[in-house]
Amino acid sequence: MPRWECSSTNYLLAGMLVERITGRSVADEVTRRTIVPLGLTTTYYPKDYETWVHGPHPRGYVDVAGGRYDYTNRTCRGPERPGRWPARART
């Protein structure tokens, strides 16, 4: 029986629709329509050129071929960017 794997297809399609319909980037629309209205002052949606997480944050690791690798600053390109809404604890 095949094992199910995570897929970002729906995020990709949603991002493409947002950019096509609005003429603006997903980052701009998510910021304008969600982050700002909800007052999420320590949350942001990274721009395409940002390949790092701002401010203090936990590290993320992934096990690959018997080794553990820092996955914290992994970034996706294109409109989907699944899970790219970094938030940090207020200090």
C-alpha positions as a printed Julia matrix, in Angstrom:
91×3 Matrix{Float64}:
  0.0    0.0     0.0
  1.49   3.4    -0.96
  2.44   5.73    1.82
  0.95   9.22    1.7
  3.4   12.1     1.52
  2.81  15.79    2.13
  2.01  17.71   -1.03
  2.06  21.44   -1.62
 -0.06  21.34   -4.78
 -3.04  23.15   -3.26
 -0.79  25.88   -1.85
  0.82  26.29   -5.25
 -2.54  26.6    -7.02
 -3.93  28.97   -4.39
 -0.83  31.16   -4.61
 -1.01  31.27   -8.39
 -4.69  32.27   -8.23
 -4.03  35.01   -5.68
 -1.25  36.49   -7.8
 -3.24  36.22  -11.04
 -6.47  37.7    -9.63
 -4.95  40.48   -7.51
 -1.88  41.31   -9.57
  0.07  41.4    -6.3
  2.44  38.96   -4.63
  1.2   36.36   -2.16
  3.4   37.98    0.49
  1.72  41.36   -0.03
 -1.79  39.88    0.03
 -1.22  37.7     3.09
  0.29  40.65    4.93
 -2.48  43.05    3.92
 -5.43  40.69    4.37
 -4.39  38.57    7.35
 -1.3   39.59    9.3
 -2.02  43.32    9.65
 -5.78  43.08   10.38
 -5.19  40.45   13.06
 -2.43  42.52   14.67
  0.15  39.75   14.33
  3.09  42.03   15.04
  5.71  39.29   15.27
  4.5   37.3    12.26
  5.53  37.97    8.67
  5.35  36.39    5.23
  8.86  36.36    3.72
  9.58  37.99    0.39
 11.17  35.9    -2.39
 14.67  37.19   -1.62
 14.47  36.42    2.11
 16.05  33.04    2.81
 16.38  33.43    6.56
 14.05  33.67    9.56
 14.02  37.08   11.25
 14.68  37.52   14.96
 15.07  34.89   17.66
 13.52  31.54   16.75
 13.89  27.81   17.35
 15.97  25.71   14.99
 14.44  22.98   12.83
 16.21  19.76   11.9
 15.57  16.92    9.47
 17.09  13.43    9.37
 18.51  12.56    5.95
 20.52   9.45    5.14
 21.46   8.89    8.75
 22.53  12.48    9.4
 20.73  15.39   11.03
 20.68  18.67    9.09
 19.58  22.15   10.09
 16.45  22.85    8.07
 15.61  26.19    9.68
 16.33  28.46    6.75
 15.02  26.2     4.01
 12.96  28.32    1.68
 10.51  27.6    -1.1
 10.47  29.57   -4.3
  7.34  30.47   -6.16
  3.88  31.43   -4.97
  3.15  28.43   -2.74
  5.59  28.76    0.17
  3.74  26.3     2.41
  4.13  27.02    6.07
  6.14  30.21    5.56
  4.49  32.38    8.16
  7.25  32.69   10.74
  6.18  34.02   14.12
  8.32  34.66   17.17
  7.51  34.91   20.81
  7.32  38.41   22.15
 10.23  39.31   24.38
